[in-house]
């Protein structure tokens, strides 16, 4: 619902941009890059497929411009969903983002 903006009202904070870029040069080995300006903490990656042996990976802290390669060789690339969860140090909140191969 629309409402008038009061002159004393502060504008909302800008939205947090997801820091991940996925390079898919090799679909079975996508590279996850932290393209954000800050490090992210306690990064975990979950694969949602029945074939994968290593369904959860703990990456810990990922620094800006750091890249990590995922191995999806055993996965059905038409079915696999990858979920990345992390904490942002500046606000302490947990964020979750998903992508498909």
Secondary structure, 3 states (H helix, E strand, C coil): CCCCCCCCCCCCCCCCCCCEEEECCCHHHCEEEECCCCCEEEEEEEECCCCCCCCEEEEEEECCCCEEECCCCCCCCCCCEEEEEEEECCCCCEEEEEEEC
